[in-house]
Amino acid sequence: MRRIERALISVYDKTGIVDFARALAELKVEIISTGGTSRLLTANGIRVRDVSELTGFPEILDGRVKTLNARIAGGLLAIRENAGHMKQVAEHQLPLIDLVCVNLYPFVETINKPGVFAYRQQSAGDSGVQGLDPPGVQFDEVIENIDIGGPSMIRAAAKNFQDVAVVTSPDDYAAVAQSLRDGKGALNRDMLFDLSRKAFLCTARYDSQIAQHLSKVGRESEFAANIFMDFEKVMDLRYGENPHQRAAFYKWGGQPAFGLAAAKQLQGKELSYNNIVDVEAAWNLIREFDSAACCIIKHTNPCGSAIGASLREAYIKAYEADPVSAFGSVIALNQVVDADTATELVKLFVEAIVAPGYQEEALKILAVKKNLRLMQAEPLNNGAGWSQYEIKGVSGGLLLQDIDVVLPGPESKIVTRRKPTASELRDLDFAWRVAKHVKSNAIVLAAGGRTVGVGAGQMSRVDSVRLSIEKARPTARGAVLGSDAYFPFRDGIDEAAKAGITAIIEPGGSVRDAEVIGAADEHGIAMIFTGLRHFKH
């Protein structure tokens, strides 16, 4: 442990810095500072030495150069137990710096302002970059928010962590201050090393965000030429999909948790890899609906989904769609679970339940199932929980795509002689929303606001139709059908007609669309083309 005698403080985010500096001052630590930080500390009665006094050189170039100086770098990088280093420190009269407290210019906040990604090259012969009038953000502003001196000091201190403490986050001020008090002005090696790791993570994130943003500038593609992904481990898992596979759960790093990563487990056994995958599938599907809704997931596919006048009704309808498959499932509900719904839920063996909340009485009822995993996810109306992109790993790389959040709009059209009835239209909309979350080839049969049969993951679309009908019998008669992609042949329509399907919603776009529409007209089936496909691989 080495006593902290001199600290350099230079922060953009001044949250908590006055209290931290005051704690240092009370421990007789000399404080060096720059610009706005120096003025703030002085105004609060904290004695500060200006960095230019230490370097013998003024701040220049509109503040671009303040701490880029050999006297600062030498004071940070000198190894105290290296006789050669200390000889040079004495020879050049370098002031040793024992603690650096730095945070960086708000680059990420700047690029997240509206319109900032609208940059394009002006012309083939012009290397300049112009913004298309993004509100409040010009390219020069982005560049000026790239910090230079801060990362340099952070990296120098972090490299020499045995002798220099580096503090990059206001979240650490209280712990560092208390450790200094406990250590009579000194920090132990474990804390110094932990602060060093955080510091390198800070500069790695900062540089990757700059590189990734600039790789978009001047390019027409919405996807950057390079992507840098940062994740923080939430927890180790017992195993992966199978017991011989290791696994862990991570959240996006450097930002508040959202979606499933922000969910709270209220009771039950620890979550497994497969539980998390199924809960995510259930939660994404249930977000499709505004009215009370329930979906029951098995191996990422919905075996039963329904909407109802109440949450209890929605659950019962979803359960009755396929009570055999519902055993050992994951259930998602889109409203706070009440006692009536909990009373029904507790009758079934379920691996996990996810909902935006639970009434106290509902928690008491569900508590009898001690192993049942109860998850509380973010409320559905706060705009959180949708990632912008979906990521899939492949050998040697990864695939990146937009999340599929699009539903039929004005481009949808009725292509048959018979038009769907009002009740058919409601069920067609419901079936289409569910089909988006079923493994392709996906066929969903629905009636009365619930699924009655689901055909998932078959190699041919007609087999998915047959499977959905087999699941639905005898409730297929009078139901509607949603298909995630077009019918390549009329055979799927013929099978649907034999089962008594009355209306179909599908994307259209096959070279045999005329044949498919003709089959629907022949059987008196109403058909809607959406113009959108919803493959889920």
PEDACOR-V863885 format. One record per pair of residues at least 12 apart in sequence whose C-alpha atoms are under 8 Angstrom apart, sorted by the first residue. I is the first residue (numbers start at 1). J is the second residue. If there is no record, write none. Layout:
BEGIN
i | j
I | J
I | J
END
This chain:
BEGIN
i | j
1 | 186
1 | 187
1 | 188
1 | 189
2 | 163
2 | 186
2 | 187
2 | 188
3 | 184
3 | 185
3 | 186
3 | 187
4 | 29
4 | 98
4 | 99
4 | 185
4 | 186
4 | 187
5 | 28
5 | 29
5 | 30
5 | 97
5 | 98
5 | 185
6 | 29
6 | 30
6 | 31
6 | 32
6 | 96
6 | 97
6 | 98
6 | 99
7 | 29
7 | 30
7 | 31
7 | 32
7 | 97
7 | 98
7 | 99
7 | 100
7 | 101
8 | 31
8 | 32
8 | 33
8 | 97
8 | 99
8 | 100
8 | 101
9 | 31
9 | 32
9 | 33
9 | 34
9 | 37
9 | 100
9 | 101
9 | 102
10 | 33
10 | 34
10 | 37
10 | 38
10 | 101
10 | 102
10 | 103
10 | 150
11 | 37
11 | 101
11 | 102
11 | 103
11 | 104
12 | 37
12 | 102
12 | 103
12 | 104
12 | 105
12 | 106
13 | 103
13 | 104
14 | 37
15 | 170
16 | 170
16 | 173
17 | 170
17 | 173
18 | 40
18 | 41
18 | 44
20 | 173
20 | 174
20 | 177
21 | 41
21 | 46
22 | 46
23 | 177
24 | 177
25 | 46
25 | 47
27 | 181
27 | 184
27 | 185
30 | 48
30 | 49
31 | 47
31 | 48
31 | 49
32 | 48
32 | 49
32 | 50
32 | 51
33 | 48
33 | 49
33 | 50
33 | 51
34 | 50
34 | 51
34 | 66
38 | 50
51 | 66
51 | 67
52 | 66
54 | 71
54 | 95
55 | 69
55 | 71
55 | 72
64 | 148
64 | 149
65 | 149
66 | 149
67 | 149
67 | 153
68 | 149
68 | 152
71 | 94
71 | 95
72 | 94
72 | 95
72 | 97
73 | 153
73 | 156
74 | 89
74 | 94
74 | 96
75 | 89
75 | 94
75 | 95
75 | 96
75 | 97
76 | 96
76 | 97
76 | 98
76 | 153
76 | 156
76 | 157
76 | 160
76 | 164
77 | 156
77 | 157
77 | 159
77 | 160
78 | 96
78 | 160
79 | 160
79 | 163
80 | 163
97 | 164
98 | 163
98 | 164
98 | 165
99 | 157
99 | 164
99 | 165
99 | 166
99 | 167
100 | 153
100 | 154
100 | 157
100 | 164
100 | 165
100 | 166
100 | 167
101 | 166
101 | 167
101 | 168
102 | 150
102 | 153
102 | 154
102 | 166
102 | 167
102 | 168
102 | 169
103 | 150
103 | 168
103 | 169
104 | 147
104 | 150
104 | 151
105 | 145
105 | 146
105 | 147
106 | 145
107 | 142
107 | 145
107 | 146
107 | 206
107 | 210
108 | 209
110 | 137
110 | 141
110 | 142
110 | 145
111 | 137
111 | 142
111 | 213
113 | 135
113 | 136
113 | 137
114 | 134
114 | 135
114 | 136
114 | 137
115 | 133
115 | 134
115 | 135
115 | 137
116 | 131
116 | 134
116 | 135
116 | 137
116 | 138
117 | 216
117 | 217
118 | 131
118 | 132
118 | 134
119 | 131
119 | 132
119 | 139
119 | 217
119 | 218
119 | 219
120 | 217
120 | 218
120 | 219
120 | 220
121 | 217
121 | 218
121 | 219
129 | 217
129 | 218
146 | 210
151 | 203
154 | 166
154 | 168
154 | 199
154 | 200
154 | 203
155 | 199
155 | 200
155 | 203
157 | 196
158 | 195
158 | 196
158 | 197
158 | 199
158 | 200
159 | 196
161 | 192
161 | 193
161 | 196
162 | 189
162 | 192
162 | 193
164 | 192
165 | 187
165 | 192
165 | 195
165 | 196
166 | 192
166 | 195
166 | 196
166 | 199
167 | 195
167 | 199
168 | 198
168 | 199
168 | 202
205 | 230
205 | 254
208 | 228
209 | 228
211 | 226
212 | 224
212 | 225
212 | 226
212 | 227
212 | 228
230 | 252
230 | 253
230 | 254
231 | 250
231 | 251
231 | 252
231 | 253
231 | 254
232 | 250
232 | 251
232 | 252
232 | 253
233 | 248
233 | 249
233 | 250
233 | 251
234 | 248
234 | 249
234 | 250
234 | 251
234 | 261
235 | 248
235 | 249
235 | 250
236 | 248
236 | 249
237 | 249
237 | 271
237 | 272
237 | 273
238 | 272
239 | 272
239 | 273
240 | 272
240 | 273
240 | 274
241 | 273
241 | 274
247 | 273
248 | 273
249 | 273
258 | 378
258 | 384
258 | 385
259 | 377
259 | 378
259 | 384
259 | 385
259 | 386
260 | 280
260 | 377
260 | 385
262 | 377
262 | 378
263 | 375
263 | 376
263 | 377
263 | 378
264 | 375
264 | 376
264 | 377
265 | 373
265 | 374
265 | 375
265 | 376
266 | 373
266 | 374
266 | 375
266 | 376
267 | 367
267 | 370
267 | 371
267 | 372
267 | 373
267 | 374
267 | 375
268 | 369
268 | 370
268 | 371
268 | 372
268 | 373
268 | 374
269 | 370
269 | 371
269 | 372
269 | 373
270 | 373
271 | 373
275 | 330
275 | 351
275 | 352
277 | 300
278 | 297
278 | 298
278 | 299
278 | 300
278 | 330
279 | 297
279 | 330
279 | 331
279 | 332
279 | 352
279 | 353
279 | 354
281 | 297
281 | 300
281 | 301
281 | 437
282 | 295
282 | 296
282 | 297
282 | 300
282 | 302
282 | 330
282 | 331
282 | 332
283 | 332
283 | 333
283 | 354
285 | 433
285 | 434
285 | 437
286 | 332
286 | 333
286 | 334
287 | 334
287 | 380
288 | 433
289 | 307
289 | 334
290 | 334
291 | 307
291 | 308
291 | 309
292 | 307
292 | 308
292 | 309
292 | 310
292 | 311
292 | 314
292 | 333
292 | 334
292 | 335
293 | 305
293 | 306
293 | 307
293 | 308
293 | 311
293 | 314
293 | 315
293 | 333
293 | 334
293 | 335
294 | 306
294 | 307
294 | 311
294 | 314
294 | 315
294 | 318
294 | 331
294 | 332
294 | 333
294 | 334
295 | 315
295 | 318
295 | 331
295 | 332
295 | 333
296 | 318
296 | 319
296 | 326
296 | 329
296 | 330
296 | 331
296 | 332
297 | 326
297 | 329
297 | 330
297 | 331
298 | 325
298 | 326
298 | 328
298 | 329
298 | 330
300 | 438
301 | 437
301 | 438
301 | 439
301 | 456
302 | 434
302 | 437
302 | 438
302 | 454
303 | 321
303 | 322
303 | 325
303 | 326
303 | 453
303 | 454
304 | 317
304 | 318
304 | 319
304 | 320
304 | 321
304 | 322
304 | 326
304 | 450
304 | 451
304 | 452
305 | 317
305 | 318
305 | 319
305 | 321
305 | 434
305 | 450
305 | 451
306 | 318
306 | 449
306 | 450
306 | 451
307 | 449
307 | 450
308 | 449
311 | 333
311 | 335
311 | 337
311 | 341
312 | 340
312 | 341
312 | 344
315 | 341
315 | 345
316 | 344
317 | 450
318 | 450
318 | 451
321 | 450
321 | 451
321 | 452
321 | 453
321 | 472
322 | 452
322 | 453
322 | 471
326 | 350
327 | 348
327 | 349
327 | 350
328 | 349
328 | 350
328 | 351
329 | 349
329 | 350
329 | 351
329 | 352
330 | 350
330 | 351
330 | 352
330 | 353
330 | 354
331 | 350
331 | 352
331 | 353
331 | 354
332 | 353
332 | 354
332 | 355
333 | 353
333 | 354
333 | 355
333 | 356
334 | 355
334 | 356
334 | 380
335 | 355
335 | 356
335 | 357
336 | 355
336 | 356
336 | 357
336 | 358
336 | 359
337 | 355
337 | 357
337 | 358
337 | 359
337 | 362
338 | 358
338 | 359
338 | 361
338 | 362
339 | 359
339 | 361
339 | 362
339 | 365
340 | 362
341 | 362
342 | 362
342 | 363
342 | 365
342 | 366
343 | 362
343 | 365
343 | 366
345 | 366
346 | 365
346 | 366
346 | 369
350 | 372
351 | 372
351 | 373
352 | 372
352 | 373
352 | 374
352 | 375
353 | 372
353 | 373
353 | 374
353 | 375
354 | 374
354 | 375
354 | 376
354 | 377
355 | 375
355 | 376
355 | 377
356 | 376
356 | 377
356 | 378
356 | 379
356 | 380
357 | 376
357 | 377
357 | 379
358 | 376
387 | 403
388 | 402
388 | 403
389 | 401
389 | 402
389 | 403
390 | 402
390 | 403
404 | 534
407 | 433
407 | 532
408 | 530
408 | 531
408 | 532
409 | 530
411 | 530
411 | 531
412 | 528
412 | 529
412 | 530
412 | 531
413 | 528
413 | 529
413 | 530
414 | 526
414 | 527
414 | 528
414 | 529
415 | 517
415 | 526
415 | 527
415 | 528
415 | 529
416 | 517
416 | 518
416 | 520
416 | 521
416 | 525
416 | 526
416 | 527
416 | 528
417 | 521
417 | 526
418 | 521
418 | 524
418 | 525
418 | 526
418 | 527
419 | 526
419 | 527
420 | 503
420 | 526
420 | 527
423 | 448
424 | 480
424 | 503
426 | 449
427 | 446
427 | 447
427 | 448
427 | 449
427 | 450
427 | 480
428 | 446
428 | 480
428 | 481
428 | 482
428 | 503
428 | 504
428 | 505
430 | 446
430 | 449
430 | 450
431 | 444
431 | 445
431 | 446
431 | 451
431 | 480
431 | 481
431 | 482
432 | 444
432 | 482
432 | 483
432 | 484
432 | 505
435 | 482
435 | 483
435 | 484
435 | 534
436 | 484
436 | 534
436 | 535
436 | 536
437 | 536
438 | 456
438 | 457
438 | 536
439 | 456
439 | 457
439 | 535
439 | 536
439 | 537
440 | 456
440 | 457
440 | 458
440 | 484
440 | 535
440 | 536
440 | 537
441 | 455
441 | 456
441 | 457
441 | 458
441 | 459
441 | 460
441 | 461
441 | 464
441 | 483
441 | 484
441 | 485
441 | 535
442 | 454
442 | 455
442 | 456
442 | 457
442 | 458
442 | 461
442 | 464
442 | 483
442 | 484
442 | 485
442 | 535
443 | 455
443 | 456
443 | 461
443 | 464
443 | 465
443 | 468
443 | 481
443 | 482
443 | 483
443 | 484
444 | 468
444 | 481
444 | 482
444 | 483
445 | 468
445 | 469
445 | 472
445 | 476
445 | 479
445 | 480
445 | 481
445 | 482
446 | 479
446 | 480
446 | 481
447 | 478
447 | 479
447 | 480
452 | 471
452 | 472
452 | 475
452 | 476
452 | 479
453 | 467
453 | 468
453 | 469
453 | 470
453 | 471
453 | 472
453 | 476
454 | 467
454 | 468
454 | 469
454 | 471
454 | 472
455 | 467
455 | 468
461 | 487
461 | 492
462 | 491
462 | 492
462 | 495
465 | 492
465 | 495
465 | 496
466 | 495
469 | 496
469 | 499
476 | 499
476 | 500
476 | 501
477 | 499
477 | 500
477 | 501
477 | 502
478 | 500
478 | 501
478 | 502
479 | 500
479 | 501
479 | 502
479 | 503
480 | 501
480 | 502
480 | 503
480 | 504
481 | 501
481 | 503
481 | 504
481 | 505
482 | 504
482 | 505
482 | 506
483 | 504
483 | 505
483 | 506
483 | 507
484 | 506
484 | 507
484 | 533
484 | 534
484 | 535
485 | 506
485 | 507
485 | 508
485 | 532
485 | 533
485 | 534
485 | 535
486 | 506
486 | 507
486 | 508
486 | 509
486 | 510
486 | 533
487 | 506
487 | 508
487 | 510
487 | 513
487 | 516
488 | 510
488 | 511
488 | 512
488 | 513
488 | 516
489 | 512
489 | 515
489 | 516
490 | 515
490 | 516
490 | 519
493 | 516
493 | 519
493 | 520
494 | 519
494 | 523
497 | 523
497 | 525
501 | 525
502 | 524
502 | 525
502 | 526
503 | 525
503 | 526
503 | 527
504 | 525
504 | 526
504 | 527
504 | 528
505 | 527
505 | 528
505 | 529
505 | 530
506 | 527
506 | 528
506 | 529
506 | 530
506 | 531
506 | 533
507 | 528
507 | 529
507 | 530
507 | 531
507 | 532
507 | 533
508 | 529
508 | 530
508 | 531
508 | 532
509 | 531
END
